[in-house]
Amino acid sequence: MGAPLIFITGASSGIGWALAEQALARGWRVALVARHTAQLQARLQAQASWANRWQLWSADVGDAAAMQALAQDCLAQSGVPDVVIANAGISLGVDTAEADDLPVFEQLMRTNVQGVVHTFHIFLSAMRARGSGRLVAIASVAGIRGLPGHAAYCASKSAVITYAESLRGELRGSGVGVSTIVPGYVATPLTARNRYAMPFLMQPDAFAQRAWRAIDAGVSYRVIPWPMGVVAKLLRLLSDALFDRLLQGRPRKHRHTQR
């Protein structure tokens, strides 16, 4: 039996690359998807020990046809993945009053929500037929309560959390598990331009180590790091009035047009 296979989207940097790198260190085969692949390919080729253990595609996860095409390639060359991680995502501030932001809102939903659906769809039937596998959705604590200026991102990650929960119920008894991993603040290109405090900020490698432990354990839902999990539970319990007061004066996520 060959080494297990993991399929990861959004693999060029941040969380996606950290998860892929640790998979390779474990001796796994990796199938990676990113919009920009040149630097990622060079990084993979630089490690002789990784030779013949990786595949790489350039694709937009919001494009269902492109995802279908690369899935056929992956299945033909490497077989059905043991783990599929839907990690690709974007974060852009929006203002509902601005007409220019409406397509940005749509772009976030297409990438962050439809991208997860497209990623899981392409392998779900094959995993179910085999009777094993794990689908992992990377969400965010931003999906727990809405944050000023962050409406599109918060809405998209909230949708990911509830989508994965629904899918978990649908797949119960099939042998295919679903895990929702909910990062707090991780030092990635998505968070680099945030203008507000980011408590419990983690490096991608540290996050990936804890995420791998959660995947190995087959958890259904895990907030990383655990102190942010405590914060997440408290946020759920706050009344709207108290939550609104807590956010009063807090810097909002800057619009996508601001640098």
N, C-alpha and C positions, 0 to 999 in steps of 0.2 A: 504494500500500500504506500502511495507517495505521500509527501509532506502535505499537511492541510493547506487549504487555499483561503485567503481572505481578499475580499473585494472592497475597495475604499474609494469614495468620491471626495473631491476637494483635497487631493493628496499632495499638492505642490508645496504647502507650507503649513505652519501652525499645528493644530491638532491632527489633521489628516496625515501629515508627514511624520509626526512623532509616533502615531499609531503604526504606520507602515514600517518605520525604522525598527521599532521593537518587535514587530512580527518577523522581520527579516533576521533579527538577532536570535529569535526563537527557532529559526530554521524553517519557517513557513514560506510558502510561495505567496506572492502578492500580485493582485491585479488592480491597477491604479488608474483613476480618472482625474483629469485636471483640465482646466481651460488653457493654461499655459504650461507646456511640457518641456521646453528646451533645457532649462536649468535642472529640472527634476530628472530628466534623462541623463544628463551629464553626471549628476550626483549618484545615480544608480550604476552607471557604467564605471564609475571610479572605484567601486568596491568589487574586487575580483571574486570574493567569497559569495557575492550575490548573483553571480552569473547564472543564467538559465532558471532563475527563480522569480523573475518579474515580467509583467506585461504592462504596457502603458498606452493609454488612449487620450487623445485630446477631444473633449466633448463638453457641451453645455447640458447639465442634468435637466434643464427645463425643456429640452428638445426630446420628446418621446421617441421619435423615429431614430435619432442618433443613438440613443441609449439601447434601443432594440437591436440595432446593427452591431454595436460593440458587444452586446451580450451574446449574440450568436458566435462571434469570434472567440469570446472567452470560453464559452461552453465547448466549442470545437477543439480549442487548443489545450485547455486546462481542466475542463470538467466543471461540475457544479461547485460553487464556493461553499465552504463550511461556515464562514461568517461573512455577512454583508454589512458594511457600515456606511450609512447615508450621512455623510459629514459635510458635503458642500453647502455653503451658505454665504450670504452677503448681508452687510449691515449698513444701512443708509438712513440718515435722518430725513423726515418728511414733515410737511405742513399741509394739512388737508385743505386749507384755504387757497393754496397755490396750485393753479392748473398744471404747471410744469411738474408737480410732484405726483400727479395721478399715474402716469406711466411708470414712475419709480416705485410706487406702491405695488403696481401690478408685477413689475420685475422681481421685487422681493418675494411676493407670494409664489410666483412661478418657480423661482430658484429654490426657495427655502421649504416650500410645501410640496408643490408638484414634483420638485426634484427628488424628494424622499419617496413619493409614490412611484415615480418612474424607476428609481433605483431598486425598490423592493419588488415591483411588478415583474421585472425582467427575469428574476430568478425564482419567484415564489412557487410557480407550478412545479419546477424541477426539484426544488427542495422538499416540497410536500410529497411528491412522488417517491423521493428517496426516503422520506420519513425522518429527516434530521436536518439541522442547521440552525443558525441564529441570525436574526435581523436586528441590527442595532441602529437606532435613531439618535442622532446627536441634536439635542434640543438646547435650551438655555434657561437660566433662572429668570431671564427677561420674559419668558412665557407664562410666568406665574401671576404677575400684576403688571398693568400697563404703566409705562414711564413716559414723561413728557418728551415730545419730539421723536419718540421711538415707536410710534404707533404701528408702523408696518412691520418692523422686526418683532416687536412683542406679539402682535397678532399672529405672525407666521410661526413663531416658536410655540405659542399656545396651541395652534392647530397641530403642530407636530406631536406635542404631548398627547393630545386627545386622539389623534389619528393612530398613534402607536398603541394606545390603550385599547382602542376598538379592535385593531388588528390582532392584538394579543388574545382577546376573547374569541375572535373568529378562528384562530389557529390552535386553540386549546385542544390537546389530544392528537394533534397531527404529527408531533415530534419536532415541529419548527417553533423555536422560542422567539420572543420579541423582548428586547431590552431598550429602555429609554435612558440615555445618559444625559444628565442635565448639568453642564458646566456652569460654574460661577464665572469669575473673571479670569481669563487666561491671556497671557501676553502673546498676542497674535496680531497680524495686520488689521484685523477687525477692531481691536480695542486700542490700537496705538494712538488714535486721534481723539479718544474720549476726553472730555474737558471736565470730568468730575471724578471724585474719589472712587477707587475700585478696591474695596476691602477683600482681603484673602487672595490677592492676585497670585496666580500660579504660573510657572513656566510650563510650556507644552510637554516636555519630557516627564515632569512630575505628574501632570494631569494624565498622560497616556499610561503611566504605570498603574495608577489607581483605576483608570477605565478598564485596562486589561484584567485587573483583579475582579472587577464587577462582571465583565463578560465571562471570564472563567467560571465564576460562581453561578452564572445563569440568572442574575437578578433581573427583576422586571422593571425596576426604577431605581436610579441612584443619582443623588446630587453630589457633585464633587467640586470643592472639598467639603468635608462633613460640616464645618462651621457654617458654610453657606446653606447647607441643608437645614440647619436650625433656623437661620434667617428666613429661608423659604417657608418653613412651617409657620413662623410668626406672621409673615406677610399674608398668608392665607387667612389667618385668624383676625387680622385687623379690620375694624369697621371702615367703611368708605370715608367717613368723616375724619377718622384718625389717620388713615393712609394719606388722604389729601393734605392734611396738616403737616405730616411728616415730609412730604415732597415740596412744601411751600418754600420758594426761594432756591430750590436745588437747580443747578444748571441743566438745561435741557440738552438732549442730543442735537448737535448742530446739523443744519440742513445739508443735503448732499452737495449743494452749490458752494458751501463755505469751506475754505481751506485753512 
